[in-house]
Amino acid sequence: MKKLRQFLAFPLFLLIGFAQMAFSQPSAQPAQSSPVITANSTVVLVPAMVTTKRGEPVFTLSANDFTLTDDGVSQPLTLEEDSGQEPMALVVAIQTGGPGARELANYRTLPVMIENIVGDLPRKIAVITFDSKPKLALDFSSDSDPLEGTIHSLSPGDGGAAILDTLGFAVDLLKEQPPNYRRAILLLSEAHDRGSRLKLEDALREISDTNTAIYSLGFPSVKGEAGRRSAKAFHDDTPGPRHGCMAKNTPAPSDDQSGQTDDATQAKGRTAGQVANQAYDCLALLAPPLALAKMAVIAGMSGLQRNVPETVAELTGGEYFPFKNTKGLERDLETISNHVPNRYMLSFHPESPHPGLHAVSLTLKNYPNLELAARNSYWVEGDAAAEPKL
């Protein structure tokens, strides 16, 4: 278990770094059947926030000050000018179920803080409430009064916390908005999903399948509920070839001195740590950049299992703030309102991207004292059969 905790705690950029060192030799990519990047564009947007150690935004950088790799391959970057003046489509997703019910009293000033986030730009704001299932409480509106009335009339839900289902619902709503609108989600929830029907693999795809930034505000989960999602992040219902890299016949620990068990017992007896370590080892058999991509999948699903709001913020280039009371919530919302219009909007055109998740790494070239936050993945649609399987 100690080894598993260490694996799950690895940040994605460290995992990518290890893979880049392991696969330093260039390798030709197999031809793919014209995969299409979701958001119906050949452009991948990479919103980035640069601050000083004190959290003050930095405005003076250019595209040449950044380095970006897509699955370990360096990409030329473009800085989108005046992106902060684009209209915004924002979905506010509020957990009313489980421990979310006791947080409703903290949201009295939330409508004002949301107005500060969108500023004076043209906007469309929708509100989703969720417990064991998401519900559209307010369809997209540019008026302030419906937003205030909706939030002030929130009521407690059931004991569920279907965060992943809600994010999938929110992303689908945003996909229907005009393409010239920036898209964002403001999520207020606990850390652990309880009750979603969306599988971790599908959730990772939904969240990464758009140019939407997710800003997360997290409150503590109820004790005893944390970790309800078991090690399904590494679950695969399809057994690998017998004695293959990810075959489910790896011997499980047993008190039987002979060490002989049937395949079903062995497969059932494998711990999450064994599966994770085996998946990690199997990456060495993949040619780059697919090894980096698969490593991003493993790290992403592990993060969703550990802390949903924090992970989705990292995946999409948003920000995550844990809060405990109204004062903390208002402070964090003020920070978000200062950061949203001051982000660098970088973009690049991937060449012949493989279908599935791509690992993105954005760094600063010559500014070691500055802090950088940016998305670390994106998803490409394409022939599912072409995507490598562990």
C-alpha positions as CSV (number, residue, x, y, z in Angstrom):
1,M,0.0,0.0,0.0
2,K,2.9,2.4,0.7
3,K,4.1,1.9,-2.9
4,L,0.6,2.6,-4.2
5,R,0.3,5.8,-2.2
6,Q,3.6,6.9,-3.6
7,F,2.4,6.2,-7.1
8,L,-0.9,8.0,-6.7
9,A,0.8,11.0,-5.2
10,F,3.2,11.5,-8.2
11,P,2.3,14.7,-10.0
12,L,1.6,14.2,-13.7
13,F,4.6,16.4,-14.7
14,L,7.0,14.1,-12.8
15,L,5.6,11.0,-14.4
16,I,5.9,12.7,-17.8
17,G,9.5,13.7,-17.0
18,F,10.4,10.1,-16.1
19,A,8.9,8.8,-19.3
20,Q,10.8,11.4,-21.4
21,M,14.1,10.3,-19.9
22,A,13.2,6.7,-20.5
23,F,12.3,7.3,-24.1
24,S,14.8,9.8,-25.4
25,Q,15.2,8.3,-28.9
26,P,12.8,9.6,-31.6
27,S,10.3,7.2,-33.0
28,A,8.1,7.4,-36.1
29,Q,4.4,7.6,-35.4
30,P,2.0,5.2,-37.1
31,A,-0.4,6.9,-39.6
32,Q,-3.8,7.6,-38.1
33,S,-7.2,8.1,-39.7
34,S,-7.6,11.9,-39.5
35,P,-8.4,12.3,-35.8
36,V,-10.4,15.4,-35.0
37,I,-9.7,17.5,-31.9
38,T,-12.9,18.2,-30.1
39,A,-14.2,21.7,-30.0
40,N,-14.2,21.2,-33.8
41,S,-10.8,22.9,-34.3
42,T,-7.2,22.0,-35.2
43,V,-6.2,24.5,-32.5
44,V,-5.5,23.4,-28.9
45,L,-5.9,26.3,-26.4
46,V,-3.6,26.3,-23.3
47,P,-4.7,28.9,-20.8
48,A,-1.9,29.7,-18.4
49,M,-1.6,31.7,-15.3
50,V,1.8,33.2,-14.3
51,T,2.2,34.8,-10.9
52,T,5.0,35.8,-8.5
53,K,5.6,33.9,-5.4
54,R,3.2,36.3,-3.7
55,G,0.4,35.5,-6.1
56,E,0.6,38.7,-8.1
57,P,-0.2,38.2,-11.9
58,V,2.6,38.8,-14.4
59,F,1.6,40.5,-17.6
60,T,4.8,41.0,-19.6
61,L,5.6,37.6,-21.1
62,S,5.5,36.6,-24.7
63,A,5.0,33.3,-26.5
64,N,8.8,32.9,-26.7
65,D,9.0,32.8,-22.9
66,F,7.1,29.5,-22.8
67,T,8.0,26.0,-23.9
68,L,5.3,23.4,-24.6
69,T,5.5,19.7,-25.3
70,D,2.7,17.5,-26.6
71,D,3.4,13.9,-25.6
72,G,7.1,14.9,-25.2
73,V,7.3,16.6,-28.6
74,S,8.1,20.3,-28.6
75,Q,5.4,22.5,-30.2
76,P,5.5,26.1,-31.6
77,L,3.3,28.4,-29.6
78,T,1.1,31.4,-30.4
79,L,-0.1,33.9,-27.9
80,E,-3.7,34.9,-28.5
81,E,-3.9,38.7,-28.1
82,D,-6.7,40.3,-26.1
83,S,-8.3,37.0,-25.2
84,G,-9.5,38.5,-22.0
85,Q,-12.0,40.6,-23.9
86,E,-13.9,37.6,-25.4
87,P,-17.4,36.9,-24.1
88,M,-17.7,34.1,-21.5
89,A,-20.1,31.2,-21.0
90,L,-19.9,30.0,-17.4
91,V,-21.6,27.1,-15.7
92,V,-21.7,27.2,-11.9
93,A,-22.0,23.7,-10.5
94,I,-23.0,23.6,-6.8
95,Q,-23.2,20.4,-4.7
96,T,-26.4,20.4,-2.6
97,G,-26.2,16.8,-1.6
98,G,-24.4,15.2,1.4
99,P,-22.0,17.6,3.1
100,G,-22.9,20.2,0.4
101,A,-26.1,20.9,2.2
102,R,-24.3,22.5,5.2
103,E,-22.3,24.8,2.9
104,L,-25.3,26.5,1.4
105,A,-25.3,29.2,4.1
106,N,-21.8,30.2,2.8
107,Y,-23.1,31.2,-0.6
108,R,-25.0,34.4,0.3
109,T,-22.5,36.6,-1.5
110,L,-21.8,34.1,-4.3
111,P,-23.9,35.9,-7.0
112,V,-21.8,39.1,-6.5
113,M,-18.6,37.2,-6.6
114,I,-19.7,35.5,-9.9
115,E,-20.4,38.9,-11.3
116,N,-16.9,39.9,-10.4
117,I,-15.5,36.9,-12.2
118,V,-17.2,37.6,-15.5
119,G,-16.8,41.3,-15.2
120,D,-18.3,43.7,-17.8
121,L,-17.9,41.3,-20.7
122,P,-20.9,39.8,-22.5
123,R,-21.7,36.6,-20.6
124,K,-24.0,33.7,-20.3
125,I,-24.3,32.0,-16.9
126,A,-26.0,28.8,-16.0
127,V,-26.4,27.0,-12.7
128,I,-26.4,23.3,-12.0
129,T,-27.2,21.8,-8.6
130,F,-26.3,18.2,-7.9
131,D,-26.6,15.5,-5.3
132,S,-26.9,11.9,-6.6
133,K,-27.7,13.5,-10.0
134,P,-27.3,16.9,-11.7
135,K,-30.2,19.2,-12.3
136,L,-30.3,22.4,-14.4
137,A,-31.4,25.0,-11.9
138,L,-30.9,28.0,-14.3
139,D,-30.4,27.9,-18.0
140,F,-27.9,30.3,-19.6
141,S,-28.8,33.8,-18.9
142,S,-27.1,37.2,-19.2
143,D,-29.2,38.8,-16.4
144,S,-28.1,39.1,-12.8
145,D,-31.5,38.7,-11.1
146,P,-32.2,35.1,-12.1
147,L,-28.7,34.1,-11.0
148,E,-29.2,35.7,-7.6
149,G,-32.7,34.3,-7.1
150,T,-31.5,30.8,-8.1
151,I,-28.6,30.7,-5.7
152,H,-30.5,32.2,-2.8
153,S,-33.2,29.6,-3.2
154,L,-30.9,26.6,-3.1
155,S,-32.2,23.7,-0.9
156,P,-30.5,20.6,0.5
157,G,-30.4,17.5,-1.7
158,D,-30.0,13.8,-0.9
159,G,-26.8,12.1,0.3
160,G,-25.1,11.8,-3.1
161,A,-22.3,13.7,-4.7
162,A,-22.3,12.8,-8.4
163,I,-19.4,15.2,-9.3
164,L,-18.3,13.4,-12.4
165,D,-21.8,13.1,-13.9
166,T,-22.3,16.8,-13.2
167,L,-19.1,17.9,-14.9
168,G,-20.0,15.8,-17.9
169,F,-23.4,17.5,-18.0
170,A,-21.8,20.9,-17.7
171,V,-19.3,20.3,-20.5
172,D,-22.2,19.1,-22.8
173,L,-24.1,22.4,-22.0
174,L,-21.0,24.5,-22.8
175,K,-20.4,22.7,-26.1
176,E,-23.8,24.1,-27.3
177,Q,-22.6,27.7,-26.8
178,P,-21.3,30.0,-29.6
179,P,-17.7,29.1,-30.5
180,N,-16.4,32.7,-29.9
181,Y,-17.3,32.4,-26.2
182,R,-14.7,31.4,-23.6
183,R,-16.0,28.4,-21.6
184,A,-15.5,27.8,-17.9
185,I,-17.0,25.9,-15.0
186,L,-17.0,27.0,-11.4
187,L,-17.3,23.9,-9.3
188,L,-18.2,23.9,-5.6
189,S,-18.0,20.4,-4.2
190,E,-16.4,18.0,-1.8
191,A,-13.3,16.1,-2.9
192,H,-14.7,12.6,-3.5
193,D,-17.3,11.5,-6.0
194,R,-20.3,9.5,-4.6
195,G,-22.9,8.2,-6.9
196,S,-21.8,9.0,-10.4
197,R,-22.6,6.6,-13.2
198,L,-19.9,7.9,-15.4
199,K,-16.8,5.7,-15.3
200,L,-13.4,7.2,-14.5
201,E,-12.2,6.5,-18.0
202,D,-15.2,8.2,-19.6
203,A,-15.0,11.1,-17.1
204,L,-11.4,11.7,-18.1
205,R,-12.4,11.9,-21.7
206,E,-15.4,14.2,-21.1
207,I,-13.3,16.6,-19.0
208,S,-10.4,16.7,-21.4
209,D,-12.7,16.7,-24.5
210,T,-13.1,20.5,-24.6
211,N,-11.3,23.8,-24.3
212,T,-13.1,24.5,-21.0
213,A,-11.3,25.7,-17.9
214,I,-12.6,24.4,-14.5
215,Y,-12.2,26.5,-11.4
216,S,-12.8,24.4,-8.3
217,L,-13.7,25.3,-4.7
218,G,-13.5,22.3,-2.4
219,F,-14.9,21.7,1.0
220,P,-14.2,18.7,3.3
221,S,-15.9,15.4,2.7
222,V,-17.9,13.7,5.4
223,K,-15.6,11.4,7.4
224,G,-16.1,7.8,6.4
225,E,-17.2,8.7,2.9
226,A,-13.7,9.5,1.6
227,G,-12.3,7.0,-0.8
228,R,-15.7,5.5,-1.7
229,R,-14.4,5.1,-5.2
230,S,-12.1,2.1,-4.9
231,A,-9.2,1.3,-7.2
232,K,-11.4,1.2,-10.2
233,A,-9.1,3.8,-11.8
234,F,-7.0,0.8,-12.8
235,H,-10.0,-1.5,-13.6
236,D,-10.3,-3.2,-17.0
237,D,-13.0,-5.7,-17.6
238,T,-11.2,-7.2,-20.6
239,P,-8.4,-9.5,-19.6
240,G,-5.1,-9.2,-21.4
241,P,-3.5,-12.1,-23.4
242,R,-2.4,-14.9,-21.1
243,H,1.0,-14.2,-19.7
244,G,0.9,-10.8,-21.6
245,C,1.9,-7.5,-20.1
246,M,-1.5,-6.7,-18.5
247,A,-2.8,-10.3,-18.3
248,K,-4.9,-10.8,-15.2
249,N,-3.1,-14.0,-14.2
250,T,-0.4,-12.4,-12.2
251,P,-0.1,-14.5,-9.0
252,A,-1.8,-12.9,-6.0
253,P,-0.4,-13.2,-2.5
254,S,-1.6,-16.5,-0.9
255,D,-1.0,-18.5,2.2
256,D,-1.0,-21.6,0.1
257,Q,2.6,-22.8,0.2
258,S,2.3,-24.3,-3.2
259,G,1.5,-20.9,-4.7
260,Q,-1.0,-22.5,-7.0
261,T,-4.3,-20.7,-7.5
262,D,-6.8,-20.5,-10.4
263,D,-6.9,-17.6,-12.7
264,A,-10.1,-16.1,-11.2
265,T,-8.7,-16.2,-7.7
266,Q,-5.4,-14.6,-8.9
267,A,-7.1,-11.9,-10.8
268,K,-9.5,-11.1,-7.9
269,G,-6.6,-11.1,-5.5
270,R,-4.5,-8.5,-7.2
271,T,-4.3,-5.3,-5.2
272,A,-4.7,-1.8,-6.7
273,G,-1.0,-1.3,-6.1
274,Q,-0.1,-4.4,-8.2
275,V,-2.3,-3.3,-11.0
276,A,-0.9,0.3,-10.9
277,N,2.7,-0.9,-10.8
278,Q,2.1,-3.4,-13.6
279,A,0.5,-0.7,-15.8
280,Y,3.5,1.6,-15.1
281,D,5.9,-1.2,-16.1
282,C,4.0,-1.9,-19.2
283,L,4.5,1.6,-20.4
284,A,8.1,0.7,-21.2
285,L,6.8,-1.5,-24.0
286,L,5.0,1.3,-25.8
287,A,6.8,3.5,-28.3
288,P,6.8,7.2,-27.4
289,P,4.7,9.4,-27.6
290,L,2.1,6.7,-26.7
291,A,3.8,5.9,-23.5
292,L,3.5,9.5,-22.3
293,A,-0.2,9.5,-23.3
294,K,-1.0,6.3,-21.5
295,M,0.9,7.6,-18.4
296,A,-1.3,10.7,-18.5
297,V,-4.3,8.5,-18.5
298,I,-3.2,6.6,-15.5
299,A,-2.2,9.7,-13.6
300,G,-5.5,11.4,-14.6
301,M,-7.7,8.6,-13.4
302,S,-5.7,8.3,-10.2
303,G,-6.2,11.9,-9.5
304,L,-10.0,11.7,-10.1
305,Q,-10.0,8.9,-7.6
306,R,-8.1,10.9,-5.0
307,N,-9.6,14.4,-5.4
308,V,-12.0,15.3,-8.2
309,P,-12.1,19.1,-8.0
310,E,-8.3,19.4,-7.7
311,T,-7.6,17.1,-10.5
312,V,-10.1,18.6,-13.0
313,A,-8.6,22.0,-12.3
314,E,-5.1,20.7,-13.1
315,L,-6.3,18.8,-16.2
316,T,-8.0,21.9,-17.7
317,G,-5.7,24.7,-16.7
318,G,-8.1,26.1,-14.1
319,E,-7.4,26.6,-10.4
320,Y,-8.3,24.7,-7.2
321,F,-8.9,26.3,-3.7
322,P,-10.0,24.4,-0.6
323,F,-12.1,26.4,1.7
324,K,-13.6,26.0,5.2
325,N,-15.9,29.0,5.7
326,T,-17.5,32.0,4.1
327,K,-14.4,34.2,4.5
328,G,-12.2,31.7,2.8
329,L,-14.6,31.2,0.0
330,E,-14.9,34.9,-0.7
331,R,-11.1,35.3,-0.6
332,D,-10.7,32.4,-3.1
333,L,-13.4,33.8,-5.4
334,E,-11.7,37.2,-5.4
335,T,-8.5,35.5,-6.4
336,I,-10.2,33.7,-9.3
337,S,-11.9,37.0,-10.4
338,N,-8.4,38.6,-10.6
339,H,-6.9,35.7,-12.5
340,V,-9.6,34.9,-15.1
341,P,-9.0,38.1,-17.2
342,N,-5.3,38.0,-16.7
343,R,-4.4,34.6,-18.1
344,Y,-2.2,34.0,-21.1
345,M,-4.1,32.2,-23.8
346,L,-1.5,30.2,-25.7
347,S,-2.4,27.9,-28.6
348,F,-0.7,25.4,-30.9
349,H,-1.6,23.2,-33.9
350,P,-0.8,19.5,-33.2
351,E,0.4,17.6,-36.3
352,S,-1.3,14.2,-36.9
353,P,-2.2,13.7,-33.2
354,H,-3.0,10.2,-32.1
355,P,-6.6,9.5,-30.8
356,G,-7.0,9.6,-27.1
357,L,-5.5,11.6,-24.2
358,H,-2.4,13.8,-24.9
359,A,0.0,14.8,-22.1
360,V,0.8,18.5,-22.3
361,S,3.7,20.1,-20.4
362,L,4.1,23.9,-20.3
363,T,7.1,25.5,-18.7
364,L,8.8,28.9,-18.4
365,K,12.2,29.2,-20.0
366,N,14.1,31.7,-17.8
367,Y,11.9,32.6,-14.9
368,P,12.6,30.1,-12.0
369,N,11.0,32.5,-9.5
370,L,7.6,32.6,-11.1
371,E,4.7,30.3,-10.6
372,L,3.0,28.7,-13.6
373,A,-0.4,26.9,-13.8
374,A,-1.7,25.5,-17.1
375,R,-3.7,22.6,-18.4
376,N,-1.8,19.3,-18.6
377,S,-3.8,17.3,-21.1
378,Y,-6.3,17.4,-24.0
379,W,-8.3,14.7,-25.8
380,V,-8.4,13.9,-29.5
381,E,-11.3,12.0,-31.1
382,G,-10.5,9.3,-33.6
383,D,-10.6,5.6,-34.3
384,A,-10.8,4.0,-30.9
385,A,-9.2,0.8,-32.2
386,A,-6.0,2.8,-33.0
387,E,-5.6,3.8,-29.4
388,P,-3.1,1.6,-27.5
389,K,-4.5,-0.6,-24.8
390,L,-2.7,-1.6,-21.6
